[in-house]
Amino acid sequence: MKKRTTGHITRAALLSSTMIAAATAVPAFAQDGGEAASAPTGDNVIVVTATRREASVQDIPLNIAAVGAEQIEEQGLTELSDLLPFVPGINIVDRGGRQGNPVIVRGLNVDAIGSGDGNNDGGGTVATYIGEIPVFVDLKLNDLERVEVLLGPQGTLYGAGTLGGAIRYIPRKPQFGETTGSVRGEVSKFDEASSLSYEAGMTLNVGLTDTFAIRGSLDWTDNSGFIDYVNVVDQIGVTNPDTGAGLSRVKDADGEQTLSGRIAARWEPAPWFDATLTYYYQEADIEGRRVSHWRNNVPGLLDSTASVGRYEAAFRVREPNTITNDLIALEMVADLGFAELTSATGWSTFSDDGQRDQTNLLITLEYSYELFPGFTAFTREVGEEERINQEIRLVSKGDGPFNWILGGYYNRFDAAGSSSEFVPNYVQYVNQPALGFGLTDRPDALEYFSTARSRLTEAAVFGELGYTFFDQLTVTLGGRYYDYSLKAASTVDFPLFEPLSYTPLTLDQVASQAFDPALAQSDNGFLFKANVSWQASDDLLLYATVSEGYRIGGVNGLGECPAFDPNATQGACALAPGQQFGPNPTDISARDERQFSPDTTRNYEIGFKSTLADGALTFNGAFYYIDWIDPQLGSATVNANIPITVNGSGASSKGVELSASWRATDRFQLRGNFSYTDSTLTAFTPDLIRTITPPGFGSGFEDGQDGDRLPGSPKTQFSLFSAYNLPLDNGDGLVFNGSLTYQSSVLTRAGGRGSSFTLPGFAVANAAVSYEAANWTATLFVDNLFDKFAETGAIGTPQFNQTVTDFEGGTVYPRAFSTHILPPRQIGLRFSYNFGQ
């Protein structure tokens, strides 16, 4: 059922041929190639570069978690949604590959989790780095040295500004003077799937000389999926989706095929200069959304005696999406003696092309679409992004009491996209004499077309200065000056009300359209950081930090609403401040629905790092309070209930984060973390939450209140991981490991208002046993051991369950309320083989 696209084959051939050519250039040999930066320094400590200098996690006076290559392989972590449950204070809303997975740091979120497609910024509260390049890619965790997660604003250390934290993927660098490699594979099956899932990959390092090396990796994932689309119409615009006739079941409709690869060349012509040029590529073909309609009231129309099941979706059309990421990165490091100079240059592109069911939105607007018994609408959304960034950084060297960092950053980001809604055969039905709408009967059935274009240019100067007193007390002050400008343009058209000659813009035309002066915004300012750390003993570090975070403003990508017309039947647009939107003189918009302003955070934190039991036990903790100023909040437009971002009056978050790692014996180790997060609105926020008022789909807004708990983040999270190593007489070994992650309940709307749905808390257990030989490892694993059904996000609310009636008196079932779910139990076998080591 699955097969590679031509683009996949071409990319795979290009990457693999480059790796093979490098391998055949020299005979295979193995030499000492130097240790990587994250090599273990003890049983529980790895070295990281989070503060731009090599240091162990235990010596860094900030809250940082580092997950090394050994742990990634040991736990079978393949993507960010697998890894982050083992990091305290951060939560990822796992929505599968189709929509993107928001990352929520310390409760900084007021979005209705589940809304939105193609999220390509991780939610906007974290900065994501691949090596030294700030770009968001939900990267597969292949051939990485480690992943570093920094909690709290990091704008004085990093070029990209951060509101709540930073995530760094650190790839393995090419190693000189050695030829090594590995191959890996996996086969598995979900309990609810009808077919197997596969993974295969290879890595090759070729040290051509003592100063030049090439390293490449190539991985292919074929995830079967496990969600069945149970009510897909056979003919769009002909089949009545609300009866049992003409419907089909599509098994495993959320499958995903991903090709990811990297090729890097490293050159060290002199002991003081090191340069690495890397090309990254990742393309994912996703077949559908990972959601469940089981909480909706849609019957299983193919079987009138059954309802939609837990691992079933009631969408009317298939929902494929292709997401492609490219990155070219050049990283150069020069040792100047007094300081280390780093230059990081990146050029990245992102594109997506997807289709989704749009019927739910249109019938709930009650604009007459529901009158057509055979009504089904679908949307095609295409987008492109291009980013060029440059960061230069000087980091002091030496053992004196002073240390400093000085850096500069430039980023230019261009984005363009369009959304096209199609309503096949709708016009022919409503233009018949009984209804007489008189709409334009377009051959392509294009009903709605919107475009959005933006260009962001930002620059920053950042740095830190530290001084150590008495070899124990260090005071660090940091600052960041930033300046950005944002230009944008957006349009909305309703072709059914336009002449037949109307032609929608191509994506190239969207990318070249003139910017709208009304959507231009710019800002500049200064952020600060102050940190005090005290090395109380060799085994105890105490610290306190005050730091500021910042996130730029943006536009919502909607056209401006025309002047209010009581006879208008369409209104998918954004209001300007003071604009009338209803028949009453008091129906005046108090907000700008087209754009939103920057928001900032001020983070107050105290923490400790401790090492006990002669290094066998580490125990770390942090306590924080965050004042969130002008928070960017998720809301909806007055017209058509389209998700938008607006600024609120204020919010805060406070909590505690604890983590520990214990090597109890040479054979047994235990890791765990715990976090408690209490995030709330701190001020009255008018018209925050769109509500549905039964009967029908009449709607209004509910205000956010001081003290309302923020949505999207559990109050309590914890995880445990244990591993036991059993040596065998032949020198090989068995490793038994298990993990447990837990999160408490999550709100989907601020304060549980506006018909909010509360996602129940859940715990998920994993288990595995590995046979480890000198050069190979085989692992039998079970993820979601007890087959827990867990919901991570929600689209809509239960109020969307209301039915409406078509023109012939038949029942029309809205299917706008659904939940994102975690995969069911998965049983599999993975294998890896290393050579040349």
Buried (B, 14 or more C-beta within 10 A) or exposed (E): EBEBEEEBEEBBEBBBEBBEEBBEEEEEEEEEBEEBBBEEBBBBBBBBBBBBBEBBBBBBBBBBBBBBBEBBBBBBBBBBBBBBBBBBBBBBBBBBBBBBBBBBBBBBBBBBBBBBBBBBBBBBBBBBBBBBBBBBBBBBBBBBBBBBBBBBBBBBBBBBBBBBBBBBBBBBBBBBBBBBBBBBBBBBBBEBBEBEBBBBBBBBBBBBEEBBBBBBBBBBBBBBBBBBBBBBBEEBBEBBBBBEEBBEBBBBBBBBBBBBBBBBBBBBEEEEBBBBBBBBBBBBBBBBBBBBBBBBBBBBBBEEEEBBBBBBBBBBBBBBBBBBBBBBBBBBBBBEEEBBBBBBBBBBBBBBBBBBBBBBBBBBBEBBBBBBBBBBBBBBBBBBBBBEBBBBBBBBBEEEEEBBBBBBBBBBBBBBBBBBBBBBBBBEBBBEEEEEBEBBEBEEBBBBBBBBBBBBBBBBBBBBBBBBEEEEBBEBBBBBEBEBBBBBBBBBBBBBBBEEEBEBBEBEBBBEBEBBEEBBBEBEEEBBBBBBBBBEEEBBBBBBBEBBBBBBBBBBBBBBBEEBEEEEEBBBBBBBEEBBBEEEEEEEBEBBBBBBBBBBBBBBBBBBBBBEBEBBBBBBBBBBBBBBBBBBBBBBBBBBBBBBBBBBBBBBBBBBBBBBBBBEEEBEBBBBBBBBBBBBBBBBBEBBBBBBEEEEBEBEBBBBBBEBBBBBBBBBBBBBBBBBBEEEEEEBBEBBBBBBBBBBEBBBBBBBBBBBBBBEBBEBBBBBBBBBEEEBBBBEBBBBBEBEBBBBBBBBBBBBBBBBEBBEEEEBBBBBBBBBBBBBBBBBEBBBBBBBE
